[in-house]
Amino acid sequence: MKINDLLLRLTKEKYLNRWIIFLIDLFLSVFSTVTSLALVSYILDWNYTDQIILTVFLASLFCSTASFLVCQTYKGIIRHSAFTETGRIAMSSSLKVATILPVLLFTTGLLSFRGFLLGSVVDFFLTFFILTIFRAFLITLYTFMVSSIASNRNLSQTAQQKSPTA
């Protein structure tokens, strides 16, 4: 099986693609939150423990999952990736930040209001930016794959028409 055939088959598997996108989005969102924690901790000169990192990781995992399921950011990536998809990502990022703040406030209790405010702003923009860039990458990759497969088919059809038949 050629790589083009495999990629074409994967693009047609609707539900498999949704869950792959969902898991990648989840990873990127949790990565954004942990990166935001590290950045805010550096700016505010705050030392965090392994327990706080684990708490932030789990809270981000839970809140990101809930926000992605509510906003359905994993559906219609290629067909609807435009302004509506960007809006869904913004809503999802906002919902994630709005739900993660109370969870972290009650579970850690160590950050000040300024730390939570700075962390939420950094987390929102980092999550939104990374997920939007990921969508742009997916659209570019999909367009490239479709054009590559179409050009390969055209070349093979042209070669078949030109070859002498016995």
Contact map, one row per residue, 1 for C-alpha under 8 A:
1110110000000000000000000000000000000000000000000000000000000000000000000000000000000000000000000000000000000000000000000000000000000000000000000000000000000000000000
1111110000000000000000000000000000000000000000000000000000000000000000000000000000000000000000000000000000000000000000000000000000000000000000000000000000000000000000
1111111000000000000000000000000000000000000000000000000000000000000000000000000000000000000000000000000000000000000000000000000000000000000000000000000000000000000000
0111111100000000000000000000000000000000000000000000000000000000000000000000000000000000000000000000000000000000000000000000000000000000000000001000100000000000000000
1111111110000000000000000000000000000000000000000000000000000000000000000000000000000000000000000000000000000000000000000000000000000000000000000000000000000000000000
1111111111000000000000000000000000000000000000000000000000000000000000000000000000000000000000000000000000000000000000000000000000000000000000000000000000000000000000
0011111111100000000000000000000000000000000000000000000000000000000000000000000000000000000000000000000000000000000000000000000000000000000000001000000000000000000000
0001111111110000000000000000000000000000000000000000000000000000000000000000000000000000000000000000000000000000000000000000000000000000000000001100100000000000000000
0000111111111000000000000000000000000000000000000000000000000000000000000000000000000000000000000000000000000000000000000000000000000000000000000000000000000000000000
0000011111111001100000000000000000000000000000000000000000000000000000000000000000000000000000000000000000000000000000000000000000000000000000000000000000000000000000
0000001111111100100000000000000000000000000000000000000000000000000000000000000000000000000000000000000000000000000000000000000000000000000000000000000000000000000000
0000000111111100000000000000000000000000000000000000000000000000000000000000000000000000000000000000000000000000000000000000000000000000000000000000000000000000000000
0000000011111111100000000000000000000000000000000000000000000000000000000000000000000000000000000000000000000000000000000000000000000000000000000000000000000000000000
0000000000111111110000000000000000000000000000000000000000000000000000000000000000000000000000000000000000000000000000000000000000000000000000000000000000000000000000
0000000000001111111000000000000000000000000000000000000000000000000000000000000000000000000000000000000000000000000000000000000000000000000000000000000000000000000000
0000000001001111111100000000000000000000000000000000000000000000000000000000000000000000000000000000000000000000000000000000000000000000000000000000000000000000000000
0000000001101111111110000000000000000000000000000000000000000000000000000000000000000000000000000000000000000000000000000000000000000000000000000000000000000000000000
0000000000000111111111000000000000000000000000000000000000000000000000000110000000000000000000000000000000000000000000000000000000000000000000000000000000000000000000
0000000000000011111111100000000000000000000000000000000000000000000000000100000000000000000000000000000000000000000000000000000000000000000000000000000000000000000000
0000000000000001111111110000000000000000000000000000000000000000000000000000000000000000000000000000000000000000000000000000000000000000000000000000000000000000000000
0000000000000000111111111000000000000000000000000000000000000000000000000100000000000000000000000000000000000000000000000000000000000000000000000000000000000000000000
0000000000000000011111111100000000000000000000000000000000000000000100001100000000000000000000000000000000000000000000000000000000000000000000000000000000000000000000
0000000000000000001111111110000000000000000000000000000000000000000000000000000000000000000000000000000000000000000000000000000000000000000000000000000000000000000000
0000000000000000000111111111000000000000000000000000000000000000000000000000000000000000000000000000000000000000000000000000000000000000000000000000000000000000000000
0000000000000000000011111111100000000000000000000000000000000000000000000100000000000000000000000000000000000000000000000000000000100000000000000000000000000000000000
0000000000000000000001111111110000000000000000000000000000001001100000000000000000000000000000000000000000000000000000000000000000000000000000000000000000000000000000
0000000000000000000000111111111000000000000000000000000000000000000000000000000000000000000000000000000000000000000000000000000000000000000000000000000000000000000000
0000000000000000000000011111111100000000000000000000000000000000000000000000000000000000000000000000000000000000000000000000001001100000000000000000000000000000000000
0000000000000000000000001111111110000000000000000000000000011001000000000000000000000000000000000000000000000000000000000000001000100000000000000000000000000000000000
0000000000000000000000000111111111000000000000000000000010011001000000000000000000000000000000000000000000000000000000000000000000000000000000000000000000000000000000
0000000000000000000000000011111111100000000000000000000000000000000000000000000000000000000000000000000000000000000000000000000000000000000000000000000000000000000000
0000000000000000000000000001111111110000000000000000000000000000000000000000000000000000000000000000000000000000000000000010011001000000000000000000000000000000000000
0000000000000000000000000000111111111000000000000000000110010000000000000000000000000000000000000000000000000000000000000010001000000000000000000000000000000000000000
0000000000000000000000000000011111111100000000000000100110000000000000000000000000000000000000000000000000000000000000000000000000000000000000000000000000000000000000
0000000000000000000000000000001111111110000000000000000000000000000000000000000000000000000000000000000000000000000000000000000000000000000000000000000000000000000000
0000000000000000000000000000000111111111000000000000000000000000000000000000000000000000000000000000000000000000000000100110010000000000000000000000000000000000000000
0000000000000000000000000000000011111111100000000000000000000000000000000000000000000000000000000000000000000000000000100000000000000000000000000000000000000000000000
0000000000000000000000000000000001111111110000000000000000000000000000000000000000000000000000000000000000000000000000000000000000000000000000000000000000000000000000
0000000000000000000000000000000000111111111000000000000000000000000000000000000000000000000000000000000000000000000000000000000000000000000000000000000000000000000000
0000000000000000000000000000000000011111111101000000000000000000000000000000000000000000000000000000000000000000001001100000000000000000000000000000000000000000000000
0000000000000000000000000000000000001111111111110000000000000000000000000000000000000000000000000000000000000000000000000000000000000000000000000000000000000000000000
0000000000000000000000000000000000000111111111000000000000000000000000000000000000000000000000000000000000000000000000000000000000000000000000000000000000000000000000
0000000000000000000000000000000000000011111111000000000000000000000000000000000000000000000000000000000000000000000000000000000000000000000000000000000000000000000000
0000000000000000000000000000000000000001111111000000000000000000000000000000000000000000000000000000000000000000001000000000000000000000000000000000000000000000000000
0000000000000000000000000000000000000000111111100000000000000000000000000000000000000000000000000000000000000000000000000000000000000000000000000000000000000000000000
0000000000000000000000000000000000000001111111110000000000000000000000000000000000000000000000000000000000000000000000000000000000000000000000000000000000000000000000
0000000000000000000000000000000000000000100011111000000000000000000000000000000000000000000000000000000000000000000000000000000000000000000000000000000000000000000000
0000000000000000000000000000000000000000100001111101100000000000000000000000000000000000000000000000000000000000000000000000000000000000000000000000000000000000000000
0000000000000000000000000000000000000000000000111111100000000000000000000000000000000000000000000000000000000000000000000000000000000000000000000000000000000000000000
0000000000000000000000000000000000000000000000011111110000000000000000000000000000000000000000000000000000000000000000000000000000000000000000000000000000000000000000
0000000000000000000000000000000000000000000000001111111000000000000000000000000000000000000000000000000000000000000000000000000000000000000000000000000000000000000000
0000000000000000000000000000000000000000000000011111111100000000000000000000000000000000000000000000000000010000000000000000000000000000000000000000000000000000000000
0000000000000000000000000000000001000000000000011111111110000000000000000000000000000000000000000000000000000000000000000000000000000000000000000000000000000000000000
0000000000000000000000000000000000000000000000000111111111000000000000000000000000000000000000000000000000000000000000000000000000000000000000000000000000000000000000
0000000000000000000000000000000000000000000000000011111111100000000000000000000000000000000000000000000100110000000000000000000000000000000000000000000000000000000000
0000000000000000000000000000000011000000000000000001111111110000000000000000000000000000000000000000000100000000000000000000000000000000000000000000000000000000000000
0000000000000000000000000000010011000000000000000000111111111000000000000000000000000000000000000000000000000000000000000000000000000000000000000000000000000000000000
0000000000000000000000000000000000000000000000000000011111111100000000000000000000000000000000000000000000000000000000000000000000000000000000000000000000000000000000
0000000000000000000000000000000000000000000000000000001111111110000000000000000000000000000000000001001100000000000000000000000000000000000000000000000000000000000000
0000000000000000000000000000110010000000000000000000000111111111000000000000000000000000000000010001000000000000000000000000000000000000000000000000000000000000000000
0000000000000000000000000100110000000000000000000000000011111111100000000000000000000000000000000000000000000000000000000000000000000000000000000000000000000000000000
0000000000000000000000000000000000000000000000000000000001111111110000000000000000000000000000000000000000000000000000000000000000000000000000000000000000000000000000
0000000000000000000000000000000000000000000000000000000000111111111000000000000000000000000000011011000000000000000000000000000000000000000000000000000000000000000000
0000000000000000000000000100110000000000000000000000000000011111111100000000000000000000000110010000000000000000000000000000000000000000000000000000000000000000000000
0000000000000000000000000100000000000000000000000000000000001111111110000000000000000000000000000000000000000000000000000000000000000000000000000000000000000000000000
0000000000000000000000000000000000000000000000000000000000000111111111000000000000000000000000010000000000000000000000000000000000000000000000000000000000000000000000
0000000000000000000000000000000000000000000000000000000000000011111111100000000000000000000110110000000000000000000000000000000000000000000000000000000000000000000000
0000000000000000000001000000000000000000000000000000000000000001111111111100000000000000000100000000000000000000000000000000000000000000000000000000000000000000000000
0000000000000000000000000000000000000000000000000000000000000000111111111000000000000000000000000000000000000000000000000000000000000000000000000000000000000000000000
0000000000000000000000000000000000000000000000000000000000000000011111110000000000000000000100000000000000000000000000000000000000000000000000000000000000000000000000
0000000000000000000000000000000000000000000000000000000000000000001111111000000000000001101100000000000000000000000000000000000000000000000000000000000000000000000000
0000000000000000000000000000000000000000000000000000000000000000000111111110000000000001000000000000000000000000000000000000000000000000000000000000000000000000000000
0000000000000000000001000000000000000000000000000000000000000000000110111110100000001001100100000000000000000000000000000000000000000000000000000000000000000000000000
0000000000000000011011001000000000000000000000000000000000000000000100011111100000000000000000000000000000000000000000000000000000000000000000000000000000000000000000
0000000000000000010000000000000000000000000000000000000000000000000000011111100000000000000000000000000000000000000000000000000000000000000000000000000000000000000000
0000000000000000000000000000000000000000000000000000000000000000000000000111111110000000000000000000000000000000000000000000000000000000000000000000000000000000000000
0000000000000000000000000000000000000000000000000000000000000000000000001111111110001000000000000000000000000000000000000000000000000010001000000000000000000000000000
0000000000000000000000000000000000000000000000000000000000000000000000000001111110000000000000000000000000000000000000000000000000000000011001000000000000000000000000
0000000000000000000000000000000000000000000000000000000000000000000000000001111110000000000000000000000000000000000000000000000000000000000000000000000000000000000000
0000000000000000000000000000000000000000000000000000000000000000000000000001111111011000000000000000000000000000000000000000000000000000000000000000000000000000000000
0000000000000000000000000000000000000000000000000000000000000000000000000001111111111100000000000000000000000000000000000000000000000010001000000000000000000000000000
0000000000000000000000000000000000000000000000000000000000000000000000000000000111111100000000000000000000000000000000000000000000000000000000000000000000000000000000
0000000000000000000000000000000000000000000000000000000000000000000000000000000011111110000000000000000000000000000000000000000000000000000000000000000000000000000000
0000000000000000000000000000000000000000000000000000000000000000000000000000000111111111000000000000000000000000000000000000000000000000000000000000000000000000000000
0000000000000000000000000000000000000000000000000000000000000000000000001000100111111111100000000000000000000000000000000000000000000000000000000000000000000000000000
0000000000000000000000000000000000000000000000000000000000000000000000000000000011111111110000000000000000000000000000000000000000010000000000000000000000000000000000
0000000000000000000000000000000000000000000000000000000000000000000000000000000000111111111000000000000000000000000000000000000000000000000000000000000000000000000000
0000000000000000000000000000000000000000000000000000000000000000000000111000000000011111111100000000000000000000000000000000000000000000000000000000000000000000000000
0000000000000000000000000000000000000000000000000000000000000000000000101000000000001111111110000000000000000000000000000000000100110000000000000000000000000000000000
0000000000000000000000000000000000000000000000000000000000000000000000000000000000000111111111000000000000000000000000000000000100000000000000000000000000000000000000
0000000000000000000000000000000000000000000000000000000000000000000000100000000000000011111111100000000000000000000000000000000000000000000000000000000000000000000000
0000000000000000000000000000000000000000000000000000000000000001001101101000000000000001111111110000000000000000000000000000000000000000000000000000000000000000000000
0000000000000000000000000000000000000000000000000000000000000001001000000000000000000000111111111000000000000000000000000001001100000000000000000000000000000000000000
0000000000000000000000000000000000000000000000000000000000000000000000000000000000000000011111111100000000000000000000000001000000000000000000000000000000000000000000
0000000000000000000000000000000000000000000000000000000000000000001000000000000000000000001111111110000000000000000000000000000000000000000000000000000000000000000000
0000000000000000000000000000000000000000000000000000000000010011011000000000000000000000000111111111000000000000000000000000000000000000000000000000000000000000000000
0000000000000000000000000000000000000000000000000000000000000010000000000000000000000000000011111111100000000000000000010011000000000000000000000000000000000000000000
0000000000000000000000000000000000000000000000000000000000000000000000000000000000000000000001111111110000000000000000000000000000000000000000000000000000000000000000
0000000000000000000000000000000000000000000000000000000000000010000000000000000000000000000000111111111000000000000000000000000000000000000000000000000000000000000000
0000000000000000000000000000000000000000000000000000000000110010000000000000000000000000000000011111111100000000000000000000000000000000000000000000000000000000000000
0000000000000000000000000000000000000000000000000000000000000000000000000000000000000000000000001111111110000000000100010000000000000000000000000000000000000000000000
0000000000000000000000000000000000000000000000000000000000000000000000000000000000000000000000000111111111000000000000000000000000000000000000000000000000000000000000
0000000000000000000000000000000000000000000000000000000000100000000000000000000000000000000000000011111111100000000000000000000000000000000000000000000000000000000000
0000000000000000000000000000000000000000000000000000001100100000000000000000000000000000000000000001111111111000000000000000000000000000000000000000000000000000000000
0000000000000000000000000000000000000000000000000000000000000000000000000000000000000000000000000000111111111110000000000000000000000000000000000000000000000000000000
0000000000000000000000000000000000000000000000000000000000000000000000000000000000000000000000000000011111111000000000000000000000000000000000000000000000000000000000
0000000000000000000000000000000000000000000000000000001000000000000000000000000000000000000000000000001111111000000000000000000000000000000000000000000000000000000000
0000000000000000000000000000000000000000000000000001001000000000000000000000000000000000000000000000000111111110000000000000000000000000000000000000000000000000000000
0000000000000000000000000000000000000000000000000000000000000000000000000000000000000000000000000000000111111110000000000000000000000000000000000000000000000000000000
0000000000000000000000000000000000000000000000000000000000000000000000000000000000000000000000000000000010011111000000000000000000000000000000000000000000000000000000
0000000000000000000000000000000000000000000000000000000000000000000000000000000000000000000000000000000010011111111100000000000000000000000000000000000000000000000000
0000000000000000000000000000000000000000000000000000000000000000000000000000000000000000000000000000000000000111111100000000000000000000000000000000000000000000000000
0000000000000000000000000000000000000000000000000000000000000000000000000000000000000000000000000000000000000011111110000000000000000000000000000000000000000000000000
0000000000000000000000000000000000000000000000000000000000000000000000000000000000000000000000000000000000000011111111000000000000000000000000000000000000000000000000
0000000000000000000000000000000000000001000100000000000000000000000000000000000000000000000000000000000000000011111111100000000000000000000000000000000000000000000000
0000000000000000000000000000000000000000000000000000000000000000000000000000000000000000000000000000100000000011111111110000000000000000000000000000000000000000000000
0000000000000000000000000000000000000000000000000000000000000000000000000000000000000000000000000000000000000000111111111000000000000000000000000000000000000000000000
0000000000000000000000000000000000000001000000000000000000000000000000000000000000000000000000000000000000000000011111111100000000000000000000000000000000000000000000
0000000000000000000000000000000000011001000000000000000000000000000000000000000000000000000000000000000000000000001111111110000000000000000000000000000000000000000000
0000000000000000000000000000000000000000000000000000000000000000000000000000000000000000000000001000100000000000000111111111000000000000000000000000000000000000000000
0000000000000000000000000000000000000000000000000000000000000000000000000000000000000000000000000000000000000000000011111111100000000000000000000000000000000000000000
0000000000000000000000000000000000010000000000000000000000000000000000000000000000000000000000000000000000000000000001111111110000000000000000000000000000000000000000
0000000000000000000000000000000110010000000000000000000000000000000000000000000000000000000000001000000000000000000000111111111000000000000000000000000000000000000000
0000000000000000000000000000000000000000000000000000000000000000000000000000000000000000000011001000000000000000000000011111111100000000000000000000000000000000000000
0000000000000000000000000000000000000000000000000000000000000000000000000000000000000000000000000000000000000000000000001111111110000000000000000000000000000000000000
0000000000000000000000000000000100010000000000000000000000000000000000000000000000000000000000000000000000000000000000000111111111000000000000000000000000000000000000
0000000000000000000000000001100110000000000000000000000000000000000000000000000000000000000010000000000000000000000000000011111111100000000000000000000000000000000000
0000000000000000000000000000000000000000000000000000000000000000000000000000000000000000110010000000000000000000000000000001111111110000000000000000000000000000000000
0000000000000000000000000000000000000000000000000000000000000000000000000000000000000000000000000000000000000000000000000000111111111000000000000000000000000000000000
0000000000000000000000000001000100000000000000000000000000000000000000000000000000000000000000000000000000000000000000000000011111111100000000000000000000000000000000
0000000000000000000000001001100000000000000000000000000000000000000000000000000000000000100000000000000000000000000000000000001111111110000000000000000000000000000000
0000000000000000000000000000000000000000000000000000000000000000000000000000000000000100100000000000000000000000000000000000000111111111000000000000000000000000000000
0000000000000000000000000000000000000000000000000000000000000000000000000000000000000000000000000000000000000000000000000000000011111111100000000000000000000000000000
0000000000000000000000000000000000000000000000000000000000000000000000000000000000000000000000000000000000000000000000000000000001111111110000000000000000000000000000
0000000000000000000000000000000000000000000000000000000000000000000000000000100010000000000000000000000000000000000000000000000000111111111000000000000000000000000000
0000000000000000000000000000000000000000000000000000000000000000000000000000000000000000000000000000000000000000000000000000000000011111111100000000000000000000000000
0000000000000000000000000000000000000000000000000000000000000000000000000000000000000000000000000000000000000000000000000000000000001111111110000000000000000000000000
0000000000000000000000000000000000000000000000000000000000000000000000000000010000000000000000000000000000000000000000000000000000000111111111000000000000000000000000
0000000000000000000000000000000000000000000000000000000000000000000000000000110010000000000000000000000000000000000000000000000000000011111111100000000000000000000000
0000000000000000000000000000000000000000000000000000000000000000000000000000000000000000000000000000000000000000000000000000000000000001111111110000000000000000000000
0000000000000000000000000000000000000000000000000000000000000000000000000000000000000000000000000000000000000000000000000000000000000000111111111000000000000000000000
0000000000000000000000000000000000000000000000000000000000000000000000000000010000000000000000000000000000000000000000000000000000000000011111111100000000000000000000
0000000000000000000000000000000000000000000000000000000000000000000000000000000000000000000000000000000000000000000000000000000000000000001111111110000000000000000000
0000000000000000000000000000000000000000000000000000000000000000000000000000000000000000000000000000000000000000000000000000000000000000000111111111000000000000000000
0001001100000000000000000000000000000000000000000000000000000000000000000000000000000000000000000000000000000000000000000000000000000000000011111111100000000000000000
0000000100000000000000000000000000000000000000000000000000000000000000000000000000000000000000000000000000000000000000000000000000000000000001111111110000000000000000
0000000000000000000000000000000000000000000000000000000000000000000000000000000000000000000000000000000000000000000000000000000000000000000000111111111000000000000000
0000000000000000000000000000000000000000000000000000000000000000000000000000000000000000000000000000000000000000000000000000000000000000000000011111111100000000000000
0001000100000000000000000000000000000000000000000000000000000000000000000000000000000000000000000000000000000000000000000000000000000000000000001111111110000000000000
0000000000000000000000000000000000000000000000000000000000000000000000000000000000000000000000000000000000000000000000000000000000000000000000000111111111000000000000
0000000000000000000000000000000000000000000000000000000000000000000000000000000000000000000000000000000000000000000000000000000000000000000000000011111111100000000000
0000000000000000000000000000000000000000000000000000000000000000000000000000000000000000000000000000000000000000000000000000000000000000000000000001111111110000000000
0000000000000000000000000000000000000000000000000000000000000000000000000000000000000000000000000000000000000000000000000000000000000000000000000000111111111000000000
0000000000000000000000000000000000000000000000000000000000000000000000000000000000000000000000000000000000000000000000000000000000000000000000000000011111111100000000
0000000000000000000000000000000000000000000000000000000000000000000000000000000000000000000000000000000000000000000000000000000000000000000000000000001111111110000000
0000000000000000000000000000000000000000000000000000000000000000000000000000000000000000000000000000000000000000000000000000000000000000000000000000000111111111000000
0000000000000000000000000000000000000000000000000000000000000000000000000000000000000000000000000000000000000000000000000000000000000000000000000000000011111111100000
0000000000000000000000000000000000000000000000000000000000000000000000000000000000000000000000000000000000000000000000000000000000000000000000000000000001111111110000
0000000000000000000000000000000000000000000000000000000000000000000000000000000000000000000000000000000000000000000000000000000000000000000000000000000000111111111000
0000000000000000000000000000000000000000000000000000000000000000000000000000000000000000000000000000000000000000000000000000000000000000000000000000000000011111111000
0000000000000000000000000000000000000000000000000000000000000000000000000000000000000000000000000000000000000000000000000000000000000000000000000000000000001111111100
0000000000000000000000000000000000000000000000000000000000000000000000000000000000000000000000000000000000000000000000000000000000000000000000000000000000000111111100
0000000000000000000000000000000000000000000000000000000000000000000000000000000000000000000000000000000000000000000000000000000000000000000000000000000000000011111110
0000000000000000000000000000000000000000000000000000000000000000000000000000000000000000000000000000000000000000000000000000000000000000000000000000000000000000111111
0000000000000000000000000000000000000000000000000000000000000000000000000000000000000000000000000000000000000000000000000000000000000000000000000000000000000000001111
0000000000000000000000000000000000000000000000000000000000000000000000000000000000000000000000000000000000000000000000000000000000000000000000000000000000000000000111
